């Protein structure tokens, strides 16, 4: 099938896990009712963004894979006949946790997983306390709707990750995301951050000749410690085509399910006129594996 209809589910999250899961499910059902064969959920959609603070109690939120969430969303994938991209807090072993995306095939089975490779440690985003960097590399996941290059949030700022996924045969890049403003930032600074976020992901589409789907959460989430100002997640979920053209965009301030059609054959046509992979000077890029050129 050349045209793949994808559903991107942008929603708020609360402290009630069951409510969050039901909201995700409603979004997937809405997308499937409009003909979507691929449904993508935002980063850590089963709960609030707990990384605003460092607390060992939050490790209780993690779950094994396969586990409760993959059972629920696997059953839904099987019922609706859709491929679902979830984003979970994975408990791999005692004291070993990952930020992990799981792709569920339309028959409900686990098609594959991706563990977040780039882990931030910034005010309000204390992820290094919780997540071990991924060890599965940048490997696309084969599904009935194509080879999915799934990455997660902070990964979206790194062209190396996008390129390696494309070089391994990804037919699209997918970014479950949880990113927002510091409420203390000025409106101008907030706008610059959001535009930078959109721009770099559009650039990944252009540089690699493949579509990009980016699904962000929305709404304000307070800092549970009361120390920080909380996070205002800016939504703005979007899909772009192989030349970076915007195909669909969600609002910054409310929930929405975007449904968009992706043409799997466009990458071939675009790469014939913009043959970046052909012209890469792989003989001159060795220094990219260094931290910095002093």
C-alpha positions as CSV (number, residue, x, y, z in Angstrom):
1,X,0.0,0.0,0.0
2,X,1.5,3.3,-1.1
3,X,-0.6,5.7,1.0
4,X,-0.4,5.2,4.7
5,X,-2.9,7.1,6.9
6,X,-1.4,8.0,10.2
7,X,-3.1,9.2,13.4
8,X,-1.1,11.4,15.9
9,X,-2.7,11.6,19.3
10,X,-1.9,14.8,21.3
11,X,-3.4,14.9,24.8
12,X,-3.0,16.1,28.4
13,X,-1.8,13.8,31.2
14,X,-2.8,13.7,34.8
15,X,-1.8,11.7,37.9
16,X,-4.4,9.1,37.1
17,X,-2.8,6.4,35.0
18,X,-6.1,4.8,34.0
19,X,-7.5,8.1,32.8
20,X,-4.4,8.8,30.7
21,X,-4.6,5.3,29.1
22,X,-8.3,5.7,28.3
23,X,-7.5,9.1,26.7
24,X,-4.8,7.5,24.6
25,X,-7.2,4.7,23.6
26,X,-10.0,7.2,22.6
27,X,-7.5,9.0,20.4
28,X,-6.4,5.8,18.7
29,X,-10.0,4.8,18.2
30,X,-10.8,8.2,16.7
31,X,-7.9,7.9,14.3
32,X,-8.8,4.4,13.3
33,X,-12.4,5.5,12.7
34,X,-11.0,7.9,10.1
35,X,-9.0,5.1,8.4
36,X,-5.7,5.4,10.1
37,X,-3.5,2.3,9.9
38,X,-0.7,3.8,12.1
39,X,-1.3,5.5,15.5
40,X,1.4,7.3,17.3
41,X,1.2,8.3,21.0
42,X,3.3,11.0,22.8
43,X,6.2,10.4,25.1
44,X,5.4,8.6,28.5
45,X,1.7,9.0,27.7
46,X,0.5,6.8,30.6
47,X,1.3,9.4,33.3
48,X,2.5,12.9,34.1
49,X,6.0,14.0,33.1
50,X,7.6,12.8,36.4
51,X,11.1,13.9,35.5
52,X,10.6,17.5,36.7
53,X,12.0,16.2,40.0
54,X,14.3,13.5,41.3
55,X,12.5,11.0,43.5
56,X,13.2,7.3,43.9
57,X,9.5,6.7,44.5
58,X,8.9,7.5,40.8
59,X,10.6,4.2,39.8
60,X,7.4,2.5,40.9
61,X,5.8,3.9,37.8
62,X,8.0,1.7,35.6
63,X,6.8,-1.5,34.1
64,X,8.2,-4.5,32.3
65,X,8.0,-5.0,28.5
66,X,5.9,-7.0,27.7
67,X,3.7,-5.9,30.5
68,X,0.4,-4.2,31.5
69,X,0.6,-1.4,28.9
70,X,1.7,-3.6,26.0
71,X,-1.1,-6.0,26.8
72,X,-3.7,-3.2,26.7
73,X,-2.4,-1.5,23.6
74,X,-1.6,-4.8,21.9
75,X,-5.2,-5.9,22.3
76,X,-6.4,-2.6,20.9
77,X,-4.0,-2.9,17.9
78,X,-5.4,-6.3,17.2
79,X,-9.0,-5.2,17.6
80,X,-8.6,-2.2,15.3
81,X,-6.0,-3.6,12.9
82,X,-3.6,-0.7,13.4
83,X,0.0,-0.4,14.2
84,X,0.5,1.5,17.4
85,X,3.6,3.4,18.6
86,X,3.6,3.6,22.4
87,X,6.1,5.3,24.8
88,X,6.7,3.6,28.2
89,X,8.9,3.8,31.3
90,X,10.6,0.4,31.0
91,X,11.7,-1.6,34.1
92,X,14.4,-3.8,32.6
93,X,15.8,-5.1,35.9
94,X,16.1,-3.9,39.5
95,X,17.8,-0.5,39.2
96,X,17.9,-0.5,35.4
97,X,15.3,1.6,33.6
98,X,14.8,3.0,30.1
99,X,12.6,5.4,28.3
100,X,11.3,3.0,25.7
101,X,9.1,3.2,22.6
102,X,7.3,0.0,21.8
103,X,5.8,-0.7,18.3
104,X,2.8,-3.0,18.3
105,X,1.9,-4.7,15.0
106,X,-1.7,-4.7,13.8
107,X,-2.1,-8.3,15.1
108,X,-1.2,-7.1,18.6
109,X,2.3,-8.6,18.7
110,X,5.4,-6.6,19.7
111,X,7.1,-5.6,16.4
112,X,10.1,-4.0,18.2
113,X,11.3,-1.5,20.6
114,X,13.6,1.5,20.7
115,X,15.3,2.8,23.9
116,X,16.0,6.5,24.0
117,X,19.6,7.1,23.2
118,X,20.1,10.8,24.1
119,X,19.2,11.5,27.7
120,X,18.8,15.2,28.9
121,X,19.6,16.6,32.3
122,X,18.3,20.1,32.4
123,X,16.1,22.1,34.9
124,X,12.8,20.4,34.9
125,X,14.0,17.5,32.7
126,X,16.1,15.4,35.1
127,X,16.0,12.3,32.9
128,X,19.5,11.1,33.6
129,X,18.3,10.3,37.2
130,X,15.8,7.8,35.8
131,X,16.8,6.5,32.4
132,X,19.8,4.4,31.3
133,X,20.8,5.4,27.7
134,X,19.5,3.1,25.1
135,X,21.6,0.1,23.9
136,X,19.5,-1.0,20.8
137,X,21.1,1.5,18.4
138,X,19.3,3.3,15.6
139,X,17.5,0.4,14.0
140,X,14.2,0.8,12.1
141,X,11.3,-1.4,13.1
142,X,9.7,-3.4,10.3
143,X,5.9,-3.3,10.3
144,X,3.0,-3.8,8.0
145,X,2.9,0.0,7.3
146,X,6.6,0.2,6.6
147,X,10.0,0.5,8.3
148,X,9.6,2.9,11.2
149,X,12.5,5.0,12.5
150,X,11.3,5.6,16.0
151,X,13.3,8.0,18.1
152,X,12.2,9.9,21.3
153,X,12.1,13.6,22.2
154,X,15.7,14.7,23.0
155,X,16.8,12.5,20.1
156,X,15.1,14.9,17.8
157,X,17.8,17.5,18.2
158,X,20.5,15.2,16.8
159,X,20.9,15.0,13.0
160,X,23.2,12.0,13.5
161,X,20.3,9.9,14.9
162,X,18.0,10.8,12.1
163,X,20.7,10.1,9.5
164,X,21.5,6.7,10.9
165,X,17.9,5.7,11.0
166,X,17.6,6.8,7.3
167,X,20.8,4.9,6.4
168,X,19.3,1.8,7.9
169,X,16.3,2.0,5.7
170,X,13.7,3.9,7.8
171,X,10.8,5.0,5.6
172,X,9.7,7.7,8.1
173,X,10.9,9.2,11.4
174,X,8.6,9.2,14.4
175,X,9.3,11.2,17.6
176,X,7.1,10.7,20.7
177,X,7.8,13.9,22.6
178,X,7.3,15.7,25.9
179,X,8.6,19.2,25.6
180,X,7.4,22.5,26.9
181,X,8.1,26.0,28.1
182,X,9.4,27.2,31.4
183,X,6.5,29.4,32.4
184,X,9.0,32.0,33.5
185,X,10.4,32.4,30.0
186,X,9.3,35.5,28.1
187,X,6.9,35.0,25.2
188,X,9.6,35.8,22.7
189,X,11.9,33.1,24.2
190,X,9.0,30.6,24.2
191,X,8.3,31.3,20.6
192,X,12.0,30.8,19.7
193,X,12.2,27.5,21.4
194,X,9.0,26.1,19.8
195,X,10.1,27.3,16.3
196,X,13.6,25.8,16.7
197,X,11.9,22.5,17.7
198,X,9.8,22.5,14.5
199,X,12.6,23.7,12.3
200,X,15.1,21.0,13.2
201,X,12.7,18.2,12.7
202,X,11.6,19.6,9.3
203,X,15.3,19.7,8.5
204,X,15.6,16.0,9.3
205,X,12.9,15.3,6.7
206,X,14.6,17.4,4.1
207,X,18.1,16.0,4.7
208,X,16.9,12.4,4.6
209,X,14.0,12.6,2.1
210,X,11.5,10.9,4.4
211,X,8.4,12.1,6.3
212,X,8.6,13.0,10.0
213,X,5.8,12.6,12.6
214,X,6.3,14.4,15.9
215,X,3.7,13.9,18.7
216,X,3.9,16.1,21.7
217,X,1.9,16.3,24.9
218,X,-0.1,19.4,25.8
219,X,-1.2,21.3,28.9
220,X,0.4,22.5,32.1
221,X,1.9,20.1,34.6
222,X,3.0,21.5,38.0
223,X,6.3,20.6,39.6
224,X,5.3,18.1,42.3
225,X,8.1,19.3,44.6
226,X,6.8,22.9,44.4
227,X,10.3,24.2,43.8
228,X,10.0,24.7,40.0
229,X,7.5,26.6,38.0
230,X,6.2,23.5,36.3
231,X,6.0,22.8,32.6
232,X,3.7,24.2,30.0
233,X,3.8,21.5,27.2
234,X,3.4,23.3,23.9
235,X,1.6,20.5,21.9
236,X,2.0,21.6,18.3
237,X,2.1,17.9,17.1
238,X,2.9,17.9,13.4
239,X,3.6,15.8,10.3
240,X,5.9,16.9,7.5
241,X,6.6,15.4,4.1
242,X,9.9,14.4,2.4
243,X,10.8,18.0,1.5
244,X,9.9,19.4,5.0
245,X,6.5,20.6,3.9
246,X,3.9,20.8,6.7
247,X,1.1,18.3,6.2
248,X,-0.8,18.8,9.4
249,X,-0.3,20.7,12.7
250,X,-2.1,20.5,16.0
251,X,-2.7,23.5,18.3
252,X,-0.4,24.5,21.1
253,X,-3.1,24.7,23.8
254,X,-5.6,21.8,23.4
255,X,-5.9,18.1,22.7
256,X,-6.3,16.9,19.1
257,X,-6.0,13.8,17.0
258,X,-4.3,14.6,13.7
259,X,-4.9,12.3,10.7
260,X,-2.6,12.6,7.8
261,X,-1.8,10.6,4.6
262,X,1.8,9.7,3.8
263,X,2.9,8.7,0.3
264,X,5.5,5.9,0.7
265,X,6.7,6.4,-2.9
266,X,7.6,10.1,-2.6
267,X,10.9,9.4,-0.9
268,X,12.1,7.6,-4.1
269,X,11.1,10.6,-6.3
270,X,12.5,13.2,-3.9
271,X,15.8,11.4,-3.4
272,X,16.3,11.2,-7.2
273,X,16.3,15.0,-7.5
274,X,18.0,15.7,-4.1
275,X,20.5,12.7,-3.9
276,X,22.0,13.6,-0.5
277,X,22.8,10.0,0.2
278,X,24.7,9.6,-3.1
279,X,26.8,12.7,-2.5
280,X,27.8,12.1,1.1
281,X,31.6,12.3,1.6
282,X,31.9,9.3,3.9
283,X,35.7,9.4,3.4
284,X,35.8,12.7,5.2
285,X,33.5,12.3,8.2
286,X,35.6,10.3,10.6
287,X,35.8,13.2,13.1
288,X,32.1,12.9,13.7
289,X,32.8,10.1,16.1
290,X,34.9,12.6,18.3
291,X,33.4,14.6,21.0
292,X,35.0,17.8,19.7
293,X,37.8,18.9,17.5
294,X,40.2,20.8,19.8
